[in-house]
Amino acid sequence: MTARDWAGNRATNWAPNWAQGAAGRPAVIILLVTLWRLALAWVLPVTQDEAYYFDWARSLAWGYFDHPPGVALLGLGTLLAPGSALAGRLGTLIAATLTMIVLVSFYRRCGARDEGLGLALILAVATIPGLGVGVIATPDTGLALCWALALHEALAALQGDRRRWLGAGLAVGLGLLAKYPMVLIGPVFLWALMRTDPRALRTPWPYLGGLVALLVFTPHLLWNAEHGWVTMRFQLGHGFASETGPLLAQGLPDAVRGPSPVVDDLPRTLGERLGGVLDYLGTQAALWGLLLIPAVAALVPRRPAGPGKKAVARSALDPKARPLLWAGALFPLLFFAWIASLARPEANWPAVYLLSAAPLAALALRRMAAWVRVAAAGNAVLVGLYALHAATAALPLGDGADRILRETHGYRDLAERVAALDGPVFADGYQTAAMLRFYQPHLALTQWPGVTRPSEYLRGVIAPTPTLEQVRAAGGFWLVGRKASPADIPGFAAEPRLVLIDCKGSPLVETAPGSPQESEPPCPRPLHRWQLVRYRAPDAPEGAIQGTQAPP
């Protein structure tokens, strides 16, 4: 007996009640995953990018500095209950549940049945990005839904109803309004057409589908044209790590212009590029979490079934679906592998490949089905514990694992402290500005340009930016900063007034700059050190801004 046979038999005997039968039905999987996501959305504090996107939802437009408008629509729930992370995530929860429903229909069209169908759905949603995409509000949630819809409609067209290319085009257009990588489905469709239904290229339907996609995307294109192509320039610079700062600053008011963002040195030698690709592939494998264990075990060669042993049936997929699935799985992975040889792609960028890879992987993992369910449950537990840690700081994790805690901890208290200031208030970066505005929705605060990378705040739409004349007329302004020393802002004199130290599970500690408590904080490694710095205009009197006394 091979290791894979032994593992499959042990899993089947050990978990017959919950890891088989009803737990493998798509409806049960959708219900359990949705309830789990709802619980995490309630427990997990708002993250920095979420707060940023929720701010967009208060000022809807056809585009924003960083992304197309889709993610702002997902955050409309924040209007129901400002300051509530759960309310802001309602759109994300609904979109993620719809994605699972579409995937079930798509996988059925692919030929997945019974246990294979449930297994494919588990593989699609139980990786780390699959679990997170339905909890944290990101553009990837809308992208995943539209990618699944596009695959569903494209397969229907490949299976004979060519008019469904119109539906595929609609899904692609909506996906582009969610996130630009939706464009990668174009080569996927072309490959599937050439392999499955090349005669369709002589009909108008695929081209009409492309026209529908363009028409749906056109309002965002027009918005970009009116705003100096700001979103597309930023995304090209972000994706390829190129210099776009000077271009992005064009057309902005003088009061919000800042220096160009600094671009890190990129790998140039062949060895560095190969290392970037290997690091990227390792990260993608790690995002499978515990599912990687049965996946590796399934690679162990299996001896043919002997006399008296019943072979496990393999559910065949529709031959017309296979080219679409393989292209949908491989092209995003390979494209971002190429990007990894030039720049540093973020781990979530190619995640849509999982939607196509899942039914293919389900065939290979059929004998390990029970272990796949155990591993999926383990991933859910680990992600849930990590979310609980972000809310309570209860787990003894090291500094390297505390990223999400740093993104969420202490900002509510900081916002209350900042709300007590009078006069113009700015933050040094968009993350801090977004978090403060989330917890204090009526706070008149925005980002000061030039300290960190530019953002939607510098366009002066979602948060009106005072002009330099208005700031000087007020006598100066307050800056909430994370740097150890105040930023040098020409035309103003910096007066550090207060240091706020944020430790795990503790309220903010207020102290004066240079005090013994600052040099020896109450915890060895504070999560944050914020400074409240008063910047005084040269002709402003000593003391207060607009007659307001500085914090003690």
C-alpha positions in Angstrom: 0.0 0.0 0.0 1.4 3.4 -1.0 1.4 6.5 1.3 -1.5 8.0 -0.7 -3.6 4.8 -0.4 -2.9 4.6 3.3 -3.8 8.3 3.9 -7.0 8.0 1.9 -8.1 4.9 3.8 -7.2 6.4 7.2 -9.2 9.6 6.4 -12.2 7.7 5.2 -12.3 5.5 8.3 -11.5 8.3 10.7 -14.0 10.9 9.5 -17.0 9.1 8.1 -19.7 11.4 9.7 -18.7 15.0 8.9 -16.1 14.7 6.2 -18.4 12.8 3.8 -22.0 12.8 2.8 -23.8 16.0 3.6 -20.6 17.9 4.3 -19.6 17.4 0.6 -22.8 18.8 -0.8 -22.4 22.3 -2.4 -25.4 23.8 -0.6 -24.0 22.8 2.8 -20.5 24.0 1.8 -21.9 27.4 0.8 -23.9 27.7 4.0 -20.9 26.8 6.2 -18.5 29.0 4.4 -20.9 32.0 4.4 -21.6 31.6 8.2 -17.9 31.4 8.9 -17.2 34.5 6.8 -20.0 36.4 8.5 -18.5 35.5 11.9 -15.1 36.7 10.9 -16.5 39.9 9.3 -18.0 40.7 12.7 -14.9 39.9 14.7 -12.2 41.3 12.6 -11.5 45.1 13.0 -11.4 47.2 9.9 -8.1 47.0 8.0 -6.4 50.0 6.5 -7.2 49.5 2.8 -10.8 48.6 3.8 -11.2 51.9 5.6 -9.7 53.6 2.5 -12.3 51.9 0.2 -15.2 52.5 2.6 -14.3 56.2 2.3 -14.7 56.0 -1.4 -18.2 54.6 -1.0 -19.2 58.0 0.6 -18.3 59.7 -2.7 -19.1 57.4 -5.6 -17.5 58.0 -9.0 -16.5 56.1 -12.1 -12.9 55.9 -10.9 -10.4 56.6 -8.2 -6.7 57.1 -7.9 -5.9 53.5 -7.1 -8.6 51.4 -8.6 -11.8 51.3 -10.7 -15.1 51.9 -8.9 -16.2 48.3 -8.2 -14.7 48.1 -4.7 -16.5 51.3 -3.7 -19.8 49.8 -4.5 -19.0 46.8 -2.3 -18.5 49.2 0.6 -21.9 50.9 0.4 -22.9 49.1 3.5 -20.8 51.5 5.5 -23.4 54.2 4.8 -25.9 52.2 6.9 -23.7 52.2 9.9 -20.6 54.5 9.7 -17.7 53.1 11.7 -18.9 49.5 11.5 -16.6 47.1 9.8 -19.4 44.5 9.5 -21.7 46.9 7.7 -19.0 47.9 5.3 -18.3 44.3 4.5 -21.9 43.4 3.6 -21.3 43.9 -0.1 -18.2 41.7 0.1 -20.1 38.9 1.9 -22.9 39.0 -0.7 -20.5 39.0 -3.7 -18.5 36.1 -2.3 -21.6 34.0 -1.7 -22.8 34.7 -5.3 -19.3 33.6 -6.5 -19.7 30.2 -4.8 -23.2 29.8 -6.4 -21.9 30.7 -9.9 -18.9 28.3 -9.4 -21.3 25.4 -8.5 -23.2 26.0 -11.8 -19.9 26.3 -13.7 -18.4 23.2 -12.3 -21.6 21.2 -13.2 -21.2 22.5 -16.7 -17.6 21.3 -16.7 -18.9 17.8 -15.8 -18.1 17.7 -12.1 -20.7 15.6 -10.2 -21.5 14.4 -6.7 -18.4 14.2 -4.5 -16.2 15.7 -7.2 -18.4 18.8 -7.4 -18.2 19.5 -3.7 -14.5 18.8 -3.7 -13.9 21.3 -6.5 -15.9 24.0 -4.6 -13.9 23.3 -1.4 -10.6 23.7 -3.3 -11.8 26.9 -4.8 -12.8 28.6 -1.5 -10.6 27.0 1.2 -7.2 28.3 0.3 -6.0 31.3 2.2 -7.0 33.8 -0.5 -10.2 31.9 -1.1 -11.2 32.3 2.6 -10.1 35.9 2.9 -11.8 37.2 -0.3 -15.2 36.9 1.3 -14.3 38.6 4.5 -12.0 41.6 3.8 -13.3 44.1 1.3 -10.9 44.2 -1.6 -11.2 44.7 -5.4 -10.4 40.9 -5.7 -13.9 40.1 -4.4 -15.6 41.7 -7.4 -12.9 40.4 -9.7 -13.5 36.8 -8.5 -17.3 37.1 -9.0 -17.0 38.5 -12.5 -14.2 36.0 -13.4 -16.5 33.1 -12.4 -19.4 34.6 -14.4 -17.2 35.0 -17.4 -16.0 31.4 -17.3 -19.6 30.2 -16.8 -20.9 32.1 -19.9 -17.8 31.3 -22.0 -18.3 27.6 -21.4 -22.0 27.8 -22.3 -20.9 29.4 -25.5 -18.2 26.8 -26.2 -20.8 24.1 -25.6 -23.0 25.3 -28.4 -24.9 28.5 -27.5 -22.6 31.1 -29.1 -24.9 33.9 -28.1 -23.6 33.4 -24.5 -20.5 35.3 -25.6 -22.6 38.4 -24.9 -23.0 37.3 -21.3 -19.3 36.6 -21.1 -18.6 40.1 -22.5 -20.9 41.6 -19.9 -19.1 39.8 -17.1 -15.7 40.9 -18.5 -16.8 44.5 -18.6 -18.0 44.4 -15.0 -14.8 42.7 -14.0 -12.7 45.5 -15.5 -14.7 47.9 -13.4 -13.6 45.8 -10.4 -9.9 45.3 -11.2 -7.8 45.6 -14.3 -6.4 42.1 -14.3 -9.8 41.0 -15.6 -8.2 41.7 -19.0 -6.1 38.5 -18.6 -9.2 36.4 -19.4 -9.0 37.6 -23.0 -6.1 35.2 -23.9 -7.9 32.4 -21.9 -11.0 32.8 -24.1 -8.9 32.9 -27.3 -7.1 29.7 -26.4 -10.4 28.0 -25.5 -12.0 29.1 -28.7 -9.1 27.9 -30.9 -9.0 24.5 -29.2 -12.8 23.9 -28.8 -14.8 26.0 -31.3 -12.6 27.7 -33.8 -15.5 28.2 -36.2 -17.0 30.6 -33.7 -14.3 33.1 -34.7 -16.1 33.3 -38.1 -19.3 34.4 -36.4 -20.1 37.8 -34.9 -20.8 36.5 -31.3 -17.3 36.6 -29.8 -16.7 40.0 -31.2 -20.1 41.3 -30.1 -19.1 40.0 -26.6 -15.9 42.0 -26.8 -17.9 45.1 -27.8 -20.3 44.6 -24.8 -17.3 44.5 -22.5 -15.9 47.7 -24.0 -19.2 49.5 -23.7 -19.6 48.5 -20.0 -16.0 49.6 -19.3 -16.4 52.9 -21.3 -17.6 55.1 -18.4 -14.4 54.4 -16.5 -12.3 55.0 -19.6 -14.0 58.4 -20.1 -13.5 59.2 -16.4 -9.8 58.4 -16.7 -9.4 60.5 -19.8 -10.9 63.5 -17.9 -8.6 62.9 -15.0 -5.2 62.5 -16.7 -5.5 58.6 -16.8 -4.6 58.7 -13.1 -5.9 55.2 -12.3 -4.2 53.4 -15.2 -0.9 55.3 -14.7 -0.9 54.3 -11.0 -1.7 50.7 -11.7 0.9 50.4 -14.4 3.5 51.9 -12.1 2.3 49.6 -9.2 2.3 46.5 -11.3 5.7 47.0 -13.1 7.3 49.1 -10.3 8.0 51.9 -12.6 8.2 55.7 -11.9 4.8 57.3 -12.3 4.9 60.0 -9.7 5.5 63.0 -12.0 2.7 61.9 -14.3 0.2 61.3 -11.4 0.9 64.8 -10.1 -0.2 66.5 -13.3 -3.4 68.5 -12.9 -3.4 68.4 -9.1 -3.7 71.7 -7.2 -0.4 73.2 -6.2 -1.4 72.7 -2.5 -1.4 68.9 -2.9 1.6 68.3 -5.1 4.4 66.2 -3.6 7.6 64.5 -4.7 7.5 61.4 -6.8 7.4 58.1 -4.9 10.7 56.4 -4.6 11.0 53.2 -6.6 13.0 50.3 -5.0 15.9 48.8 -6.9 14.6 46.0 -9.1 16.3 42.7 -9.7 18.3 42.9 -12.9 20.6 39.9 -13.1 19.4 36.5 -14.4 19.9 35.0 -10.9 17.9 37.7 -9.2 15.1 37.3 -11.7 15.1 33.6 -11.3 15.0 34.1 -7.5 12.0 36.4 -7.9 10.1 33.8 -9.9 11.0 31.0 -7.4 9.9 33.2 -4.5 6.6 33.9 -6.3 5.9 30.3 -6.9 6.8 29.4 -3.3 4.3 32.0 -2.1 1.6 30.7 -4.3 2.1 27.2 -2.9 2.1 28.5 0.6 -1.3 30.1 0.1 -2.8 26.7 -0.2 -2.1 26.3 3.5 -2.9 22.9 4.9 -4.4 21.9 1.6 -0.8 21.6 0.4 -0.5 18.4 2.4 -3.1 16.3 0.6 -2.0 17.9 -2.7 1.6 16.7 -2.2 0.5 13.3 -0.9 -1.6 12.9 -4.1 1.7 13.2 -6.1 3.0 9.9 -4.6 2.8 7.2 -7.4 -0.1 4.7 -6.8 0.1 1.1 -7.7 -2.7 -0.3 -9.8 -5.6 -1.8 -7.9 -5.1 -5.5 -7.4 -7.6 -8.3 -7.6 -10.5 -7.8 -5.3 -9.8 -4.1 -4.8 -12.2 -1.6 -6.1 -10.7 1.2 -8.0 -11.9 4.7 -7.3 -13.9 6.1 -10.2 -12.6 9.2 -11.9 -15.2 11.7 -13.0 -14.4 12.8 -16.5 -14.7 16.5 -17.3 -16.4 17.7 -20.5 -13.7 17.8 -23.2 -15.0 21.3 -24.2 -14.3 22.5 -20.7 -10.8 21.3 -20.4 -9.0 23.9 -22.6 -10.9 26.7 -20.8 -10.0 25.3 -17.4 -6.3 24.7 -18.2 -5.9 28.1 -19.8 -7.7 29.8 -16.9 -5.5 28.0 -14.4 -2.1 28.4 -16.2 -2.2 31.8 -17.9 -2.7 34.0 -14.7 0.0 32.0 -12.9 2.5 32.2 -15.8 1.8 35.9 -16.5 2.5 36.9 -12.9 5.5 34.6 -12.9 6.9 36.8 -15.7 6.0 39.9 -13.7 7.9 38.4 -10.8 11.0 38.2 -13.0 10.8 42.0 -13.5 9.2 43.3 -10.3 7.5 42.1 -7.1 3.9 41.1 -7.6 1.6 40.9 -4.6 0.6 37.4 -3.6 -3.1 37.8 -4.3 -2.7 39.1 -7.9 -3.0 35.7 -9.7 -5.5 34.2 -7.2 -8.3 33.9 -9.9 -6.4 30.9 -11.3 -7.8 28.9 -8.4 -11.3 29.1 -9.8 -10.2 27.2 -12.9 -7.7 24.9 -11.2 -10.1 23.6 -8.6 -12.1 21.1 -10.8 -8.8 19.9 -12.3 -7.2 19.4 -8.9 -10.4 17.7 -7.6 -9.8 14.9 -10.1 -6.2 14.4 -8.9 -7.3 14.6 -5.2 -10.4 12.3 -5.5 -8.8 9.6 -3.4 -7.8 12.2 -0.8 -11.2 13.8 -0.5 -11.6 13.3 3.2 -8.2 14.7 3.9 -8.9 17.6 1.7 -12.0 18.4 3.8 -9.9 18.1 7.0 -7.2 20.4 5.6 -9.9 22.9 4.5 -11.4 23.0 8.0 -7.9 23.4 9.4 -7.3 26.4 7.1 -10.6 27.9 8.3 -9.5 27.4 11.9 -6.1 29.0 11.4 -7.5 32.0 9.5 -10.2 32.4 12.2 -7.6 32.4 15.0 -5.6 35.0 13.2 -8.6 37.2 12.8 -9.4 36.7 16.6 -5.8 37.7 17.3 -6.3 40.9 15.3 -9.3 41.7 17.5 -7.8 40.8 20.9 -4.0 40.4 20.5 -4.5 37.2 22.5 -2.1 34.9 20.7 1.6 34.8 21.5 2.7 35.5 17.9 6.0 37.0 17.0 6.5 40.5 15.5 6.7 39.0 12.0 3.2 37.5 12.2 1.6 40.7 13.6 1.1 42.5 10.4 -2.7 42.5 10.6 -2.6 43.5 14.2 -0.5 46.6 13.2 -3.1 47.4 10.6 -6.0 47.4 13.0 -4.8 48.0 16.6 -5.0 51.4 18.4 -6.6 53.4 15.6 -9.9 53.8 17.4 -8.2 55.4 20.4 -6.0 57.5 18.1 -9.0 58.8 16.2 -10.7 59.9 19.5 -7.5 61.8 20.5 -7.2 63.5 17.1 -10.9 64.5 17.1 -10.1 66.7 20.1 -7.7 68.9 18.0 -8.9 72.1 16.5 -7.6 73.6 13.3 -6.6 71.8 10.1 -5.5 68.2 10.7 -3.6 66.0 8.3 -2.1 62.5 8.3 1.2 61.6 6.8 -0.2 58.7 4.8 -3.4 57.5 3.3 -3.6 54.5 5.6 -3.7 56.7 8.7 -6.0 59.2 7.2 -8.4 56.4 6.2 -8.4 54.8 9.6 -9.0 58.1 11.4 -11.9 59.0 9.1 -13.4 55.6 9.5 -13.6 55.8 13.3 -14.5 59.5 13.2 -16.6 59.8 10.0 -17.2 63.6 10.6 -13.5 64.3 11.1 -12.2 66.9 8.7 -8.9 65.3 8.0 -6.9 64.4 4.8 -3.4 63.4 3.7 -0.6 65.9 3.6 1.2 65.5 0.2 4.8 64.5 -0.3 5.4 62.6 3.0 4.4 59.2 1.6 3.0 57.9 -1.7 0.1 59.8 -3.2 -3.5 58.6 -3.0 -7.1 59.4 -3.7 -7.1 61.9 -0.8 -4.7 64.2 -2.8 -7.3 64.7 -5.5 -9.4 66.7 -3.0 -12.7 64.9 -3.8 -13.5 62.4 -1.0 -11.8 64.7 1.6 -11.6 68.3 0.5 -8.1 69.5 0.9 -7.4 73.0 2.3 -5.2 75.2 0.2 -1.9 76.4 1.4 -3.4 79.9 1.8 -6.1 78.5 4.1 -3.6 76.6 6.1 -1.4 79.7 6.5 -4.4 81.8 7.4 -5.2 79.3 10.2 -1.7 79.8 11.6 -0.6 76.2 10.7 -1.9 72.7 11.0 -1.5 69.4 12.9 0.1 66.4 11.4 -0.5 62.8 12.7 2.7 61.0 11.7 4.4 57.6 12.2 8.0 58.8 11.6 10.4 59.0 14.5 11.2 62.6 13.6 8.8 65.2 12.1 8.8 65.5 8.4 10.5 68.7 7.0 7.7 70.7 5.4 9.0 73.9 3.7 7.3 77.1 4.9 6.4 75.7 8.3 8.2 75.2 11.6 7.6 71.8 13.3 6.8 71.6 17.0 6.4 68.0 18.2 3.8 68.1 21.0 2.8 64.6 21.8 3.9 61.0 21.3 1.3 58.2 21.4 2.6 54.7 22.1 0.4 51.7 21.2 1.1 48.3 22.8 -0.7 45.0 22.3 -3.9 44.8 24.2 -3.4 48.2 26.0 -4.8 51.7 25.6 -2.6 54.4 24.1 0.1 55.8 26.3 0.6 59.6 25.9 3.9 61.1 26.6 6.1 64.1 25.6 8.7 63.8 22.8 12.1 63.0 24.3 10.6 61.9 27.6 12.0 58.8 29.5 8.7 57.0 28.8 9.3 57.4 25.0 12.8 56.0 25.2 11.6 53.2 27.5 8.0 52.4 26.5 5.7 50.1 28.6 6.2 47.3 26.1 9.4 46.1 24.4 8.1 46.4 20.8 5.2 48.8 20.4 2.9 48.3 17.5 2.9 52.0 16.7 4.6 55.2 17.7 2.5 58.2 16.5 3.4 61.8 16.9 1.1 64.8 17.0 3.2 67.6 15.5 2.1 71.2 15.2 3.4 72.9 12.1 3.4 76.7 12.6 3.4 79.2 9.8 6.3 81.7 10.1 4.0 84.7 10.9 1.7 82.8 13.3 2.0 83.6 17.1 3.5 81.1 19.5 1.1 78.7 21.1 -2.2 77.9 19.5 -3.5 77.4 16.0 -6.6 79.6 15.6 -6.5 80.2 19.3 -6.6 76.5 20.2 -4.3 75.3 22.9 -1.9 72.5 22.1 -2.4 69.1 23.8 -0.8 68.8 27.2 
